[in-house]
Amino acid sequence: MSLPLLASACLMLVTLGYSVKCWLSPFGDCRKCDGMGHELKTDRKGRLKRGKDCRRCHATGKRIRVGRWIYNRAARTYRAGTR
């Protein structure tokens, strides 16, 4: 088996796997707040306390995956073009 064929097969496998993941689970944890929905801060004594609500995920703790966002945009464009 040649090296370019193996590389393209691996790339196709990774792409297919990510597509299935976006289909089954379109939302992932927010990267800024780690899925908590708010920032964690420490006070002067070193104890953890709840900070402000996360602005990136609007305090839900979830974000839409990049692959699902691309799919939604393509589907919306297709539907708008066939009307």
mmCIF file of the N, C-alpha and C atoms, coordinates in Angstrom:
data_MODEL
# 
_entry.id   MODEL 
# 
loop_
_atom_site.group_PDB 
_atom_site.id 
_atom_site.type_symbol 
_atom_site.label_atom_id 
_atom_site.label_alt_id 
_atom_site.label_comp_id 
_atom_site.label_asym_id 
_atom_site.label_entity_id 
_atom_site.label_seq_id 
_atom_site.pdbx_PDB_ins_code 
_atom_site.Cartn_x 
_atom_site.Cartn_y 
_atom_site.Cartn_z 
_atom_site.occupancy 
_atom_site.B_iso_or_equiv 
_atom_site.pdbx_formal_charge 
_atom_site.auth_seq_id 
_atom_site.auth_comp_id 
_atom_site.auth_asym_id 
_atom_site.auth_atom_id 
_atom_site.pdbx_PDB_model_num 
ATOM 1   N N  . MET A 1 1  ? 0.845   -1.169 0.000  1.00 0.00 ? 1  MET A N  1 
ATOM 2   C CA . MET A 1 1  ? 0.000   0.000  0.000  1.00 0.00 ? 1  MET A CA 1 
ATOM 3   C C  . MET A 1 1  ? 0.894   1.238  0.000  1.00 0.00 ? 1  MET A C  1 
ATOM 4   N N  . SER A 1 2  ? 0.604   2.181  -0.853 1.00 0.00 ? 2  SER A N  1 
ATOM 5   C CA . SER A 1 2  ? 1.456   3.359  -0.961 1.00 0.00 ? 2  SER A CA 1 
ATOM 6   C C  . SER A 1 2  ? 1.120   4.366  0.145  1.00 0.00 ? 2  SER A C  1 
ATOM 7   N N  . LEU A 1 3  ? 2.061   5.231  0.414  1.00 0.00 ? 3  LEU A N  1 
ATOM 8   C CA . LEU A 1 3  ? 1.920   6.214  1.489  1.00 0.00 ? 3  LEU A CA 1 
ATOM 9   C C  . LEU A 1 3  ? 0.807   7.233  1.209  1.00 0.00 ? 3  LEU A C  1 
ATOM 10  N N  . PRO A 1 4  ? 0.672   7.803  0.005  1.00 0.00 ? 4  PRO A N  1 
ATOM 11  C CA . PRO A 1 4  ? -0.438  8.742  -0.224 1.00 0.00 ? 4  PRO A CA 1 
ATOM 12  C C  . PRO A 1 4  ? -1.813  8.088  -0.081 1.00 0.00 ? 4  PRO A C  1 
ATOM 13  N N  . LEU A 1 5  ? -1.921  6.843  -0.476 1.00 0.00 ? 5  LEU A N  1 
ATOM 14  C CA . LEU A 1 5  ? -3.197  6.140  -0.331 1.00 0.00 ? 5  LEU A CA 1 
ATOM 15  C C  . LEU A 1 5  ? -3.531  5.920  1.141  1.00 0.00 ? 5  LEU A C  1 
ATOM 16  N N  . LEU A 1 6  ? -2.529  5.574  1.932  1.00 0.00 ? 6  LEU A N  1 
ATOM 17  C CA . LEU A 1 6  ? -2.731  5.376  3.361  1.00 0.00 ? 6  LEU A CA 1 
ATOM 18  C C  . LEU A 1 6  ? -3.096  6.696  4.049  1.00 0.00 ? 6  LEU A C  1 
ATOM 19  N N  . ALA A 1 7  ? -2.423  7.771  3.659  1.00 0.00 ? 7  ALA A N  1 
ATOM 20  C CA . ALA A 1 7  ? -2.710  9.078  4.253  1.00 0.00 ? 7  ALA A CA 1 
ATOM 21  C C  . ALA A 1 7  ? -4.121  9.539  3.913  1.00 0.00 ? 7  ALA A C  1 
ATOM 22  N N  . SER A 1 8  ? -4.544  9.340  2.677  1.00 0.00 ? 8  SER A N  1 
ATOM 23  C CA . SER A 1 8  ? -5.897  9.760  2.308  1.00 0.00 ? 8  SER A CA 1 
ATOM 24  C C  . SER A 1 8  ? -6.950  8.886  2.990  1.00 0.00 ? 8  SER A C  1 
ATOM 25  N N  . ALA A 1 9  ? -6.663  7.605  3.178  1.00 0.00 ? 9  ALA A N  1 
ATOM 26  C CA . ALA A 1 9  ? -7.593  6.720  3.888  1.00 0.00 ? 9  ALA A CA 1 
ATOM 27  C C  . ALA A 1 9  ? -7.738  7.159  5.346  1.00 0.00 ? 9  ALA A C  1 
ATOM 28  N N  . CYS A 1 10 ? -6.636  7.525  5.990  1.00 0.00 ? 10 CYS A N  1 
ATOM 29  C CA . CYS A 1 10 ? -6.696  7.999  7.376  1.00 0.00 ? 10 CYS A CA 1 
ATOM 30  C C  . CYS A 1 10 ? -7.459  9.317  7.474  1.00 0.00 ? 10 CYS A C  1 
ATOM 31  N N  . LEU A 1 11 ? -7.238  10.204 6.513  1.00 0.00 ? 11 LEU A N  1 
ATOM 32  C CA . LEU A 1 11 ? -7.944  11.481 6.498  1.00 0.00 ? 11 LEU A CA 1 
ATOM 33  C C  . LEU A 1 11 ? -9.449  11.277 6.314  1.00 0.00 ? 11 LEU A C  1 
ATOM 34  N N  . MET A 1 12 ? -9.815  10.364 5.444  1.00 0.00 ? 12 MET A N  1 
ATOM 35  C CA . MET A 1 12 ? -11.235 10.068 5.234  1.00 0.00 ? 12 MET A CA 1 
ATOM 36  C C  . MET A 1 12 ? -11.861 9.456  6.489  1.00 0.00 ? 12 MET A C  1 
ATOM 37  N N  . LEU A 1 13 ? -11.120 8.604  7.189  1.00 0.00 ? 13 LEU A N  1 
ATOM 38  C CA . LEU A 1 13 ? -11.612 7.985  8.417  1.00 0.00 ? 13 LEU A CA 1 
ATOM 39  C C  . LEU A 1 13 ? -11.849 9.034  9.507  1.00 0.00 ? 13 LEU A C  1 
ATOM 40  N N  . VAL A 1 14 ? -10.914 9.958  9.656  1.00 0.00 ? 14 VAL A N  1 
ATOM 41  C CA . VAL A 1 14 ? -11.057 11.016 10.658 1.00 0.00 ? 14 VAL A CA 1 
ATOM 42  C C  . VAL A 1 14 ? -12.236 11.918 10.309 1.00 0.00 ? 14 VAL A C  1 
ATOM 43  N N  . THR A 1 15 ? -12.372 12.279 9.034  1.00 0.00 ? 15 THR A N  1 
ATOM 44  C CA . THR A 1 15 ? -13.471 13.134 8.597  1.00 0.00 ? 15 THR A CA 1 
ATOM 45  C C  . THR A 1 15 ? -14.814 12.454 8.811  1.00 0.00 ? 15 THR A C  1 
ATOM 46  N N  . LEU A 1 16 ? -14.911 11.196 8.482  1.00 0.00 ? 16 LEU A N  1 
ATOM 47  C CA . LEU A 1 16 ? -16.148 10.452 8.679  1.00 0.00 ? 16 LEU A CA 1 
ATOM 48  C C  . LEU A 1 16 ? -16.488 10.336 10.168 1.00 0.00 ? 16 LEU A C  1 
ATOM 49  N N  . GLY A 1 17 ? -15.483 10.093 10.978 1.00 0.00 ? 17 GLY A N  1 
ATOM 50  C CA . GLY A 1 17 ? -15.698 9.997  12.428 1.00 0.00 ? 17 GLY A CA 1 
ATOM 51  C C  . GLY A 1 17 ? -16.198 11.305 13.024 1.00 0.00 ? 17 GLY A C  1 
ATOM 52  N N  . TYR A 1 18 ? -15.618 12.423 12.585 1.00 0.00 ? 18 TYR A N  1 
ATOM 53  C CA . TYR A 1 18 ? -16.052 13.730 13.083 1.00 0.00 ? 18 TYR A CA 1 
ATOM 54  C C  . TYR A 1 18 ? -17.463 14.048 12.598 1.00 0.00 ? 18 TYR A C  1 
ATOM 55  N N  . SER A 1 19 ? -17.783 13.658 11.370 1.00 0.00 ? 19 SER A N  1 
ATOM 56  C CA . SER A 1 19 ? -19.132 13.885 10.845 1.00 0.00 ? 19 SER A CA 1 
ATOM 57  C C  . SER A 1 19 ? -20.167 13.116 11.655 1.00 0.00 ? 19 SER A C  1 
ATOM 58  N N  . VAL A 1 20 ? -19.856 11.885 12.009 1.00 0.00 ? 20 VAL A N  1 
ATOM 59  C CA . VAL A 1 20 ? -20.772 11.089 12.823 1.00 0.00 ? 20 VAL A CA 1 
ATOM 60  C C  . VAL A 1 20 ? -20.915 11.705 14.208 1.00 0.00 ? 20 VAL A C  1 
ATOM 61  N N  . LYS A 1 21 ? -19.824 12.193 14.777 1.00 0.00 ? 21 LYS A N  1 
ATOM 62  C CA . LYS A 1 21 ? -19.880 12.820 16.096 1.00 0.00 ? 21 LYS A CA 1 
ATOM 63  C C  . LYS A 1 21 ? -20.739 14.076 16.071 1.00 0.00 ? 21 LYS A C  1 
ATOM 64  N N  . CYS A 1 22 ? -20.610 14.890 15.001 1.00 0.00 ? 22 CYS A N  1 
ATOM 65  C CA . CYS A 1 22 ? -21.433 16.099 14.876 1.00 0.00 ? 22 CYS A CA 1 
ATOM 66  C C  . CYS A 1 22 ? -22.901 15.753 14.664 1.00 0.00 ? 22 CYS A C  1 
ATOM 67  N N  . TRP A 1 23 ? -23.176 14.637 14.024 1.00 0.00 ? 23 TRP A N  1 
ATOM 68  C CA . TRP A 1 23 ? -24.554 14.214 13.786 1.00 0.00 ? 23 TRP A CA 1 
ATOM 69  C C  . TRP A 1 23 ? -25.194 13.712 15.080 1.00 0.00 ? 23 TRP A C  1 
ATOM 70  N N  . LEU A 1 24 ? -24.455 12.909 15.839 1.00 0.00 ? 24 LEU A N  1 
ATOM 71  C CA . LEU A 1 24 ? -25.001 12.331 17.059 1.00 0.00 ? 24 LEU A CA 1 
ATOM 72  C C  . LEU A 1 24 ? -25.021 13.310 18.234 1.00 0.00 ? 24 LEU A C  1 
ATOM 73  N N  . SER A 1 25 ? -23.998 14.155 18.313 1.00 0.00 ? 25 SER A N  1 
ATOM 74  C CA . SER A 1 25 ? -23.896 15.101 19.418 1.00 0.00 ? 25 SER A CA 1 
ATOM 75  C C  . SER A 1 25 ? -23.510 16.468 18.868 1.00 0.00 ? 25 SER A C  1 
ATOM 76  N N  . PRO A 1 26 ? -24.489 17.276 18.443 1.00 0.00 ? 26 PRO A N  1 
ATOM 77  C CA . PRO A 1 26 ? -24.162 18.553 17.802 1.00 0.00 ? 26 PRO A CA 1 
ATOM 78  C C  . PRO A 1 26 ? -23.604 19.608 18.758 1.00 0.00 ? 26 PRO A C  1 
ATOM 79  N N  . PHE A 1 27 ? -23.785 19.430 20.051 1.00 0.00 ? 27 PHE A N  1 
ATOM 80  C CA . PHE A 1 27 ? -23.289 20.405 21.007 1.00 0.00 ? 27 PHE A CA 1 
ATOM 81  C C  . PHE A 1 27 ? -22.164 19.805 21.841 1.00 0.00 ? 27 PHE A C  1 
ATOM 82  N N  . GLY A 1 28 ? -21.148 20.617 22.114 1.00 0.00 ? 28 GLY A N  1 
ATOM 83  C CA . GLY A 1 28 ? -20.039 20.217 22.967 1.00 0.00 ? 28 GLY A CA 1 
ATOM 84  C C  . GLY A 1 28 ? -19.925 21.184 24.128 1.00 0.00 ? 28 GLY A C  1 
ATOM 85  N N  . ASP A 1 29 ? -19.038 20.903 25.052 1.00 0.00 ? 29 ASP A N  1 
ATOM 86  C CA . ASP A 1 29 ? -18.828 21.798 26.188 1.00 0.00 ? 29 ASP A CA 1 
ATOM 87  C C  . ASP A 1 29 ? -18.163 23.090 25.727 1.00 0.00 ? 29 ASP A C  1 
ATOM 88  N N  . CYS A 1 30 ? -18.550 24.176 26.356 1.00 0.00 ? 30 CYS A N  1 
ATOM 89  C CA . CYS A 1 30 ? -17.944 25.477 26.072 1.00 0.00 ? 30 CYS A CA 1 
ATOM 90  C C  . CYS A 1 30 ? -16.473 25.426 26.474 1.00 0.00 ? 30 CYS A C  1 
ATOM 91  N N  . ARG A 1 31 ? -15.612 25.953 25.622 1.00 0.00 ? 31 ARG A N  1 
ATOM 92  C CA . ARG A 1 31 ? -14.177 25.900 25.907 1.00 0.00 ? 31 ARG A CA 1 
ATOM 93  C C  . ARG A 1 31 ? -13.758 26.944 26.923 1.00 0.00 ? 31 ARG A C  1 
ATOM 94  N N  . LYS A 1 32 ? -14.509 28.022 27.035 1.00 0.00 ? 32 LYS A N  1 
ATOM 95  C CA . LYS A 1 32 ? -14.121 29.086 27.959 1.00 0.00 ? 32 LYS A CA 1 
ATOM 96  C C  . LYS A 1 32 ? -14.424 28.722 29.412 1.00 0.00 ? 32 LYS A C  1 
ATOM 97  N N  . CYS A 1 33 ? -15.614 28.174 29.642 1.00 0.00 ? 33 CYS A N  1 
ATOM 98  C CA . CYS A 1 33 ? -16.017 27.867 31.023 1.00 0.00 ? 33 CYS A CA 1 
ATOM 99  C C  . CYS A 1 33 ? -15.979 26.364 31.322 1.00 0.00 ? 33 CYS A C  1 
ATOM 100 N N  . ASP A 1 34 ? -15.490 25.556 30.401 1.00 0.00 ? 34 ASP A N  1 
ATOM 101 C CA . ASP A 1 34 ? -15.401 24.101 30.555 1.00 0.00 ? 34 ASP A CA 1 
ATOM 102 C C  . ASP A 1 34 ? -16.755 23.453 30.832 1.00 0.00 ? 34 ASP A C  1 
ATOM 103 N N  . GLY A 1 35 ? -17.814 24.006 30.258 1.00 0.00 ? 35 GLY A N  1 
ATOM 104 C CA . GLY A 1 35 ? -19.136 23.428 30.392 1.00 0.00 ? 35 GLY A CA 1 
ATOM 105 C C  . GLY A 1 35 ? -19.848 23.758 31.687 1.00 0.00 ? 35 GLY A C  1 
ATOM 106 N N  . MET A 1 36 ? -19.297 24.647 32.485 1.00 0.00 ? 36 MET A N  1 
ATOM 107 C CA . MET A 1 36 ? -19.916 24.995 33.764 1.00 0.00 ? 36 MET A CA 1 
ATOM 108 C C  . MET A 1 36 ? -20.971 26.092 33.618 1.00 0.00 ? 36 MET A C  1 
ATOM 109 N N  . GLY A 1 37 ? -20.839 26.951 32.623 1.00 0.00 ? 37 GLY A N  1 
ATOM 110 C CA . GLY A 1 37 ? -21.787 28.042 32.436 1.00 0.00 ? 37 GLY A CA 1 
ATOM 111 C C  . GLY A 1 37 ? -21.396 29.312 33.151 1.00 0.00 ? 37 GLY A C  1 
ATOM 112 N N  . HIS A 1 38 ? -20.354 29.252 33.953 1.00 0.00 ? 38 HIS A N  1 
ATOM 113 C CA . HIS A 1 38 ? -19.877 30.439 34.663 1.00 0.00 ? 38 HIS A CA 1 
ATOM 114 C C  . HIS A 1 38 ? -18.392 30.284 34.932 1.00 0.00 ? 38 HIS A C  1 
ATOM 115 N N  . GLU A 1 39 ? -17.755 31.395 35.190 1.00 0.00 ? 39 GLU A N  1 
ATOM 116 C CA . GLU A 1 39 ? -16.333 31.371 35.499 1.00 0.00 ? 39 GLU A CA 1 
ATOM 117 C C  . GLU A 1 39 ? -16.139 30.950 36.958 1.00 0.00 ? 39 GLU A C  1 
ATOM 118 N N  . LEU A 1 40 ? -15.031 30.287 37.219 1.00 0.00 ? 40 LEU A N  1 
ATOM 119 C CA . LEU A 1 40 ? -14.685 29.960 38.595 1.00 0.00 ? 40 LEU A CA 1 
ATOM 120 C C  . LEU A 1 40 ? -13.557 30.890 39.025 1.00 0.00 ? 40 LEU A C  1 
ATOM 121 N N  . LYS A 1 41 ? -13.759 31.559 40.131 1.00 0.00 ? 41 LYS A N  1 
ATOM 122 C CA . LYS A 1 41 ? -12.754 32.487 40.644 1.00 0.00 ? 41 LYS A CA 1 
ATOM 123 C C  . LYS A 1 41 ? -12.394 32.087 42.061 1.00 0.00 ? 41 LYS A C  1 
ATOM 124 N N  . THR A 1 42 ? -11.277 32.591 42.508 1.00 0.00 ? 42 THR A N  1 
ATOM 125 C CA . THR A 1 42 ? -10.868 32.360 43.892 1.00 0.00 ? 42 THR A CA 1 
ATOM 126 C C  . THR A 1 42 ? -10.876 33.693 44.630 1.00 0.00 ? 42 THR A C  1 
ATOM 127 N N  . ASP A 1 43 ? -11.234 33.626 45.903 1.00 0.00 ? 43 ASP A N  1 
ATOM 128 C CA . ASP A 1 43 ? -11.166 34.848 46.699 1.00 0.00 ? 43 ASP A CA 1 
ATOM 129 C C  . ASP A 1 43 ? -9.760  34.995 47.267 1.00 0.00 ? 43 ASP A C  1 
ATOM 130 N N  . ARG A 1 44 ? -9.571  35.968 48.134 1.00 0.00 ? 44 ARG A N  1 
ATOM 131 C CA . ARG A 1 44 ? -8.228  36.233 48.657 1.00 0.00 ? 44 ARG A CA 1 
ATOM 132 C C  . ARG A 1 44 ? -7.696  35.097 49.529 1.00 0.00 ? 44 ARG A C  1 
ATOM 133 N N  . LYS A 1 45 ? -8.581  34.306 50.086 1.00 0.00 ? 45 LYS A N  1 
ATOM 134 C CA . LYS A 1 45 ? -8.162  33.186 50.939 1.00 0.00 ? 45 LYS A CA 1 
ATOM 135 C C  . LYS A 1 45 ? -7.911  31.918 50.130 1.00 0.00 ? 45 LYS A C  1 
ATOM 136 N N  . GLY A 1 46 ? -8.176  31.960 48.807 1.00 0.00 ? 46 GLY A N  1 
ATOM 137 C CA . GLY A 1 46 ? -7.919  30.802 47.963 1.00 0.00 ? 46 GLY A CA 1 
ATOM 138 C C  . GLY A 1 46 ? -9.100  29.881 47.783 1.00 0.00 ? 46 GLY A C  1 
ATOM 139 N N  . ARG A 1 47 ? -10.247 30.258 48.327 1.00 0.00 ? 47 ARG A N  1 
ATOM 140 C CA . ARG A 1 47 ? -11.445 29.432 48.183 1.00 0.00 ? 47 ARG A CA 1 
ATOM 141 C C  . ARG A 1 47 ? -12.112 29.714 46.841 1.00 0.00 ? 47 ARG A C  1 
ATOM 142 N N  . LEU A 1 48 ? -12.669 28.670 46.246 1.00 0.00 ? 48 LEU A N  1 
ATOM 143 C CA . LEU A 1 48 ? -13.353 28.832 44.974 1.00 0.00 ? 48 LEU A CA 1 
ATOM 144 C C  . LEU A 1 48 ? -14.722 29.462 45.191 1.00 0.00 ? 48 LEU A C  1 
ATOM 145 N N  . LYS A 1 49 ? -15.072 30.360 44.282 1.00 0.00 ? 49 LYS A N  1 
ATOM 146 C CA . LYS A 1 49 ? -16.414 30.916 44.303 1.00 0.00 ? 49 LYS A CA 1 
ATOM 147 C C  . LYS A 1 49 ? -16.881 31.088 42.868 1.00 0.00 ? 49 LYS A C  1 
ATOM 148 N N  . ARG A 1 50 ? -18.180 31.186 42.709 1.00 0.00 ? 50 ARG A N  1 
ATOM 149 C CA . ARG A 1 50 ? -18.766 31.293 41.383 1.00 0.00 ? 50 ARG A CA 1 
ATOM 150 C C  . ARG A 1 50 ? -18.584 32.717 40.872 1.00 0.00 ? 50 ARG A C  1 
ATOM 151 N N  . GLY A 1 51 ? -18.110 32.820 39.636 1.00 0.00 ? 51 GLY A N  1 
ATOM 152 C CA . GLY A 1 51 ? -17.933 34.123 39.014 1.00 0.00 ? 51 GLY A CA 1 
ATOM 153 C C  . GLY A 1 51 ? -19.133 34.493 38.167 1.00 0.00 ? 51 GLY A C  1 
ATOM 154 N N  . LYS A 1 52 ? -18.900 35.374 37.203 1.00 0.00 ? 52 LYS A N  1 
ATOM 155 C CA . LYS A 1 52 ? -19.969 35.825 36.322 1.00 0.00 ? 52 LYS A CA 1 
ATOM 156 C C  . LYS A 1 52 ? -20.379 34.722 35.355 1.00 0.00 ? 52 LYS A C  1 
ATOM 157 N N  . ASP A 1 53 ? -21.578 34.878 34.788 1.00 0.00 ? 53 ASP A N  1 
ATOM 158 C CA . ASP A 1 53 ? -22.033 33.948 33.759 1.00 0.00 ? 53 ASP A CA 1 
ATOM 159 C C  . ASP A 1 53 ? -21.136 34.065 32.532 1.00 0.00 ? 53 ASP A C  1 
ATOM 160 N N  . CYS A 1 54 ? -20.929 32.959 31.853 1.00 0.00 ? 54 CYS A N  1 
ATOM 161 C CA . CYS A 1 54 ? -20.075 32.917 30.670 1.00 0.00 ? 54 CYS A CA 1 
ATOM 162 C C  . CYS A 1 54 ? -20.758 33.671 29.526 1.00 0.00 ? 54 CYS A C  1 
ATOM 163 N N  . ARG A 1 55 ? -20.021 34.579 28.892 1.00 0.00 ? 55 ARG A N  1 
ATOM 164 C CA . ARG A 1 55 ? -20.593 35.353 27.793 1.00 0.00 ? 55 ARG A CA 1 
ATOM 165 C C  . ARG A 1 55 ? -20.574 34.572 26.494 1.00 0.00 ? 55 ARG A C  1 
ATOM 166 N N  . ARG A 1 56 ? -19.665 33.643 26.350 1.00 0.00 ? 56 ARG A N  1 
ATOM 167 C CA . ARG A 1 56 ? -19.562 32.897 25.094 1.00 0.00 ? 56 ARG A CA 1 
ATOM 168 C C  . ARG A 1 56 ? -20.732 31.940 24.903 1.00 0.00 ? 56 ARG A C  1 
ATOM 169 N N  . CYS A 1 57 ? -21.116 31.228 25.950 1.00 0.00 ? 57 CYS A N  1 
ATOM 170 C CA . CYS A 1 57 ? -22.202 30.241 25.822 1.00 0.00 ? 57 CYS A CA 1 
ATOM 171 C C  . CYS A 1 57 ? -23.504 30.729 26.440 1.00 0.00 ? 57 CYS A C  1 
ATOM 172 N N  . HIS A 1 58 ? -23.539 31.968 26.932 1.00 0.00 ? 58 HIS A N  1 
ATOM 173 C CA . HIS A 1 58 ? -24.732 32.543 27.571 1.00 0.00 ? 58 HIS A CA 1 
ATOM 174 C C  . HIS A 1 58 ? -25.204 31.704 28.743 1.00 0.00 ? 58 HIS A C  1 
ATOM 175 N N  . ALA A 1 59 ? -24.262 31.216 29.516 1.00 0.00 ? 59 ALA A N  1 
ATOM 176 C CA . ALA A 1 59 ? -24.488 30.466 30.760 1.00 0.00 ? 59 ALA A CA 1 
ATOM 177 C C  . ALA A 1 59 ? -25.156 29.113 30.552 1.00 0.00 ? 59 ALA A C  1 
ATOM 178 N N  . THR A 1 60 ? -25.105 28.564 29.344 1.00 0.00 ? 60 THR A N  1 
ATOM 179 C CA . THR A 1 60 ? -25.659 27.228 29.120 1.00 0.00 ? 60 THR A CA 1 
ATOM 180 C C  . THR A 1 60 ? -24.606 26.150 29.318 1.00 0.00 ? 60 THR A C  1 
ATOM 181 N N  . GLY A 1 61 ? -23.338 26.487 29.110 1.00 0.00 ? 61 GLY A N  1 
ATOM 182 C CA . GLY A 1 61 ? -22.267 25.513 29.219 1.00 0.00 ? 61 GLY A CA 1 
ATOM 183 C C  . GLY A 1 61 ? -22.052 24.725 27.944 1.00 0.00 ? 61 GLY A C  1 
ATOM 184 N N  . LYS A 1 62 ? -22.845 24.990 26.908 1.00 0.00 ? 62 LYS A N  1 
ATOM 185 C CA . LYS A 1 62 ? -22.751 24.257 25.651 1.00 0.00 ? 62 LYS A CA 1 
ATOM 186 C C  . LYS A 1 62 ? -22.437 25.195 24.498 1.00 0.00 ? 62 LYS A C  1 
ATOM 187 N N  . ARG A 1 63 ? -21.823 24.663 23.469 1.00 0.00 ? 63 ARG A N  1 
ATOM 188 C CA . ARG A 1 63 ? -21.549 25.390 22.237 1.00 0.00 ? 63 ARG A CA 1 
ATOM 189 C C  . ARG A 1 63 ? -21.811 24.453 21.074 1.00 0.00 ? 63 ARG A C  1 
ATOM 190 N N  . ILE A 1 64 ? -22.097 25.019 19.915 1.00 0.00 ? 64 ILE A N  1 
ATOM 191 C CA . ILE A 1 64 ? -22.341 24.189 18.743 1.00 0.00 ? 64 ILE A CA 1 
ATOM 192 C C  . ILE A 1 64 ? -20.990 23.831 18.129 1.00 0.00 ? 64 ILE A C  1 
ATOM 193 N N  . ARG A 1 65 ? -20.845 22.596 17.712 1.00 0.00 ? 65 ARG A N  1 
ATOM 194 C CA . ARG A 1 65 ? -19.584 22.155 17.111 1.00 0.00 ? 65 ARG A CA 1 
ATOM 195 C C  . ARG A 1 65 ? -19.397 22.803 15.748 1.00 0.00 ? 65 ARG A C  1 
ATOM 196 N N  . VAL A 1 66 ? -18.140 22.959 15.332 1.00 0.00 ? 66 VAL A N  1 
ATOM 197 C CA . VAL A 1 66 ? -17.815 23.614 14.072 1.00 0.00 ? 66 VAL A CA 1 
ATOM 198 C C  . VAL A 1 66 ? -18.417 22.859 12.891 1.00 0.00 ? 66 VAL A C  1 
ATOM 199 N N  . GLY A 1 67 ? -18.324 21.552 12.895 1.00 0.00 ? 67 GLY A N  1 
ATOM 200 C CA . GLY A 1 67 ? -18.874 20.754 11.801 1.00 0.00 ? 67 GLY A CA 1 
ATOM 201 C C  . GLY A 1 67 ? -20.378 20.886 11.704 1.00 0.00 ? 67 GLY A C  1 
ATOM 202 N N  . ARG A 1 68 ? -21.060 20.948 12.830 1.00 0.00 ? 68 ARG A N  1 
ATOM 203 C CA . ARG A 1 68 ? -22.513 21.108 12.814 1.00 0.00 ? 68 ARG A CA 1 
ATOM 204 C C  . ARG A 1 68 ? -22.893 22.508 12.349 1.00 0.00 ? 68 ARG A C  1 
ATOM 205 N N  . TRP A 1 69 ? -22.090 23.518 12.737 1.00 0.00 ? 69 TRP A N  1 
ATOM 206 C CA . TRP A 1 69 ? -22.343 24.882 12.289 1.00 0.00 ? 69 TRP A CA 1 
ATOM 207 C C  . TRP A 1 69 ? -22.224 24.978 10.772 1.00 0.00 ? 69 TRP A C  1 
ATOM 208 N N  . ILE A 1 70 ? -21.205 24.327 10.200 1.00 0.00 ? 70 ILE A N  1 
ATOM 209 C CA . ILE A 1 70 ? -21.022 24.319 8.745  1.00 0.00 ? 70 ILE A CA 1 
ATOM 210 C C  . ILE A 1 70 ? -22.189 23.611 8.070  1.00 0.00 ? 70 ILE A C  1 
ATOM 211 N N  . TYR A 1 71 ? -22.625 22.481 8.622  1.00 0.00 ? 71 TYR A N  1 
ATOM 212 C CA . TYR A 1 71 ? -23.761 21.759 8.062  1.00 0.00 ? 71 TYR A CA 1 
ATOM 213 C C  . TYR A 1 71 ? -25.032 22.605 8.112  1.00 0.00 ? 71 TYR A C  1 
ATOM 214 N N  . ASN A 1 72 ? -25.291 23.256 9.254  1.00 0.00 ? 72 ASN A N  1 
ATOM 215 C CA . ASN A 1 72 ? -26.482 24.094 9.374  1.00 0.00 ? 72 ASN A CA 1 
ATOM 216 C C  . ASN A 1 72 ? -26.460 25.240 8.373  1.00 0.00 ? 72 ASN A C  1 
ATOM 217 N N  . ARG A 1 73 ? -25.299 25.851 8.186  1.00 0.00 ? 73 ARG A N  1 
ATOM 218 C CA . ARG A 1 73 ? -25.183 26.956 7.235  1.00 0.00 ? 73 ARG A CA 1 
ATOM 219 C C  . ARG A 1 73 ? -25.430 26.470 5.817  1.00 0.00 ? 73 ARG A C  1 
ATOM 220 N N  . ALA A 1 74 ? -24.867 25.322 5.443  1.00 0.00 ? 74 ALA A N  1 
ATOM 221 C CA . ALA A 1 74 ? -25.066 24.776 4.098  1.00 0.00 ? 74 ALA A CA 1 
ATOM 222 C C  . ALA A 1 74 ? -26.524 24.391 3.873  1.00 0.00 ? 74 ALA A C  1 
ATOM 223 N N  . ALA A 1 75 ? -27.163 23.784 4.862  1.00 0.00 ? 75 ALA A N  1 
ATOM 224 C CA . ALA A 1 75 ? -28.564 23.391 4.720  1.00 0.00 ? 75 ALA A CA 1 
ATOM 225 C C  . ALA A 1 75 ? -29.462 24.621 4.598  1.00 0.00 ? 75 ALA A C  1 
ATOM 226 N N  . ARG A 1 76 ? -29.170 25.669 5.361  1.00 0.00 ? 76 ARG A N  1 
ATOM 227 C CA . ARG A 1 76 ? -29.956 26.897 5.286  1.00 0.00 ? 76 ARG A CA 1 
ATOM 228 C C  . ARG A 1 76 ? -29.808 27.556 3.920  1.00 0.00 ? 76 ARG A C  1 
ATOM 229 N N  . THR A 1 77 ? -28.590 27.561 3.378  1.00 0.00 ? 77 THR A N  1 
ATOM 230 C CA . THR A 1 77 ? -28.357 28.128 2.051  1.00 0.00 ? 77 THR A CA 1 
ATOM 231 C C  . THR A 1 77 ? -29.064 27.317 0.979  1.00 0.00 ? 77 THR A C  1 
ATOM 232 N N  . TYR A 1 78 ? -29.040 26.009 1.104  1.00 0.00 ? 78 TYR A N  1 
ATOM 233 C CA . TYR A 1 78 ? -29.711 25.147 0.135  1.00 0.00 ? 78 TYR A CA 1 
ATOM 234 C C  . TYR A 1 78 ? -31.226 25.370 0.161  1.00 0.00 ? 78 TYR A C  1 
ATOM 235 N N  . ARG A 1 79 ? -31.791 25.430 1.368  1.00 0.00 ? 79 ARG A N  1 
ATOM 236 C CA . ARG A 1 79 ? -33.245 25.653 1.486  1.00 0.00 ? 79 ARG A CA 1 
ATOM 237 C C  . ARG A 1 79 ? -33.637 27.015 0.936  1.00 0.00 ? 79 ARG A C  1 
ATOM 238 N N  . ALA A 1 80 ? -32.818 28.024 1.163  1.00 0.00 ? 80 ALA A N  1 
ATOM 239 C CA . ALA A 1 80 ? -33.123 29.364 0.676  1.00 0.00 ? 80 ALA A CA 1 
ATOM 240 C C  . ALA A 1 80 ? -33.032 29.425 -0.852 1.00 0.00 ? 80 ALA A C  1 
ATOM 241 N N  . GLY A 1 81 ? -32.178 28.606 -1.438 1.00 0.00 ? 81 GLY A N  1 
ATOM 242 C CA . GLY A 1 81 ? -32.005 28.626 -2.889 1.00 0.00 ? 81 GLY A CA 1 
ATOM 243 C C  . GLY A 1 81 ? -33.054 27.822 -3.638 1.00 0.00 ? 81 GLY A C  1 
ATOM 244 N N  . THR A 1 82 ? -33.768 26.934 -2.967 1.00 0.00 ? 82 THR A N  1 
ATOM 245 C CA . THR A 1 82 ? -34.749 26.099 -3.635 1.00 0.00 ? 82 THR A CA 1 
ATOM 246 C C  . THR A 1 82 ? -36.177 26.612 -3.444 1.00 0.00 ? 82 THR A C  1 
ATOM 247 N N  . ARG A 1 83 ? -36.347 27.755 -2.868 1.00 0.00 ? 83 ARG A N  1 
ATOM 248 C CA . ARG A 1 83 ? -37.699 28.304 -2.653 1.00 0.00 ? 83 ARG A CA 1 
ATOM 249 C C  . ARG A 1 83 ? -38.184 29.026 -3.867 1.00 0.00 ? 83 ARG A C  1 
# 
